[in-house]
Amino acid sequence: MNPLLHDAAQRASRYLAGLDERSVYPTAAAIARLAELDQPMPEHPQPADAVLRQLDELGSPATMANAGGRFFGFVVGGALPVSVAANWLATAWDQNSANPAAAPATAAFELVALRWLRELLDLPRDAAGAFVTGTTMGNLCALAAARHAVLERAGWDVEADGLFGAPPITVVVGAEAHPTLFKALGVLGLGRNRVVTVPVDGQGRMRAECLPRLAGPSIVCTQAGNVNTGAFDPFDALCEQAHRDGAWVHVDGAFGLWAQAAPGLRHLCAGVNRADSWATDAHKWLNVPYDSGLAFVRDASALRAAMSVTAAYLPTPGDGARVPSDFTPELSRRARGVDVWAALSALGREGVAALVERCCAHARTFAQGLRGAGVEVLNEVVLNQVLVRFGDAQTTRDVIEALQADGTCWCGLTQWQGQVAMRISVSSWATTEADVERSLAAILRLANGRAR
Ligand SMILES: *Cc1c(COP(=O)(O)O)cnc(C)c1O
């Protein structure tokens, strides 16, 4: 037994077991102690066990307890124990998952995980898939494939010749597109600002009747799961119109695409599989450790054209095996797909559906409890997101601040169509009914204390 790894496992277990008792946001004292880290780099080697002890003693108390059941900020999932354990083992393997010639095992696990995901999310069975760091990179990869394909149809090779002098691409987004989509557009040279914006309804859904007629190279960016409301764009109508005009349709489905895996929620995604590319996260709703996202592209050759390395020194498998790095921005990378494979294996189809549906049921319990107490819920709670307002903007800010300091649970502040709101996102396997009741009681206690 390696004592250091054994010690790490014990410390991690103790950390997780203690989450239920502690404040979700770390105490001011724990954060203040982080200043002790600011030392000169050691001149001499330090014993590894002392390094680990310092990491645990200073780091663990100063973490946000989002691995526990009462963190409802952003859209941050927990990490299923089986995926944490698989992650540890795969880290010990230390495989370079760029190429099956270097890492046959991880290539095989990832290949199966991608097939299971296409089936689970009901995406085209021959779509290309790629394990990336998150949906930001998933969007970037999928939009790079889109850029390749729409320019190729216009007779332009963007990978070879770049964008200077290329035919212009019309990029269409919804008015409530996620900010990271614009980052991807900027990195790709498509421009954060040179987009055509389609207005949305009160839930943030693109109004399909406002999609303009498109001509020439065009990309329409849609969304499954608005980060505030959880709402879905009308994919059937958007795909119908966009494809009629020869445009590429992309779906940012960071968490919402997982509704495809839950029979009770699939109707929300109607038509999503008619799109040309999809990005989603595994570190959100599949509850695997950071960082883990995915890109899927219907036309595998487009993703490959955008991402493949062409270098003679890299071995090409003689058997035509898939080379993962032909589909990802990275060459060397960790075996993200192993954590995903472990989560999917342990949950099965039923387990994934139950996880997603349970989070949505908890969100409805929050909404009912709050509405019942006279608190305004701003959105139609169709998924796992609840937007709440406590009277005016200042009171809403005050309640959020008091709640975060109270530590029973953690919810963040957001802006929704010009209004300050508190967002409750239920995205973790670890959240129980008792966690929801305890959090609801804390929210109402603090809101009542601050009612104006
Ligand atoms: C979280 C989120 C993203 C960004 O995902 P990362 O994994 O943080 O890169 C993009 N789009 C939507 C809708 C999201 O919710």
The ligand as a MOL file (V3000), in Angstrom:
LIG
                    3D

  0  0  0     0  0            999 V3000
M  V30 BEGIN CTAB
M  V30 COUNTS 15 15 0 0 0
M  V30 BEGIN ATOM
M  V30 1 C -22.4150 26.5200 -17.9790 0
M  V30 2 C -22.8400 26.8810 -19.3330 0
M  V30 3 C -21.9010 27.1230 -20.3500 0
M  V30 4 C -20.4290 27.1040 -20.1030 0
M  V30 5 O -20.0070 25.8310 -19.6900 0
M  V30 6 P -18.5830 25.5670 -19.0370 0
M  V30 7 O -18.6270 24.1100 -18.7320 0
M  V30 8 O -18.5050 26.4140 -17.8140 0
M  V30 9 O -17.5460 25.9260 -20.0320 0
M  V30 10 C -22.3770 27.4000 -21.6100 0
M  V30 11 N -23.6870 27.4540 -21.8690 0
M  V30 12 C -24.6260 27.2430 -20.9270 0
M  V30 13 C -26.0800 27.3030 -21.2810 0
M  V30 14 C -24.2230 26.9530 -19.6180 0
M  V30 15 O -25.1380 26.7300 -18.6700 0
M  V30 END ATOM
M  V30 BEGIN BOND
M  V30 1 1 1 2
M  V30 2 1 2 3
M  V30 3 2 2 14
M  V30 4 1 3 4
M  V30 5 2 3 10
M  V30 6 1 4 5
M  V30 7 1 5 6
M  V30 8 2 6 7
M  V30 9 1 6 8
M  V30 10 1 6 9
M  V30 11 1 10 11
M  V30 12 2 11 12
M  V30 13 1 12 13
M  V30 14 1 12 14
M  V30 15 1 14 15
M  V30 END BOND
M  V30 END CTAB
M  END
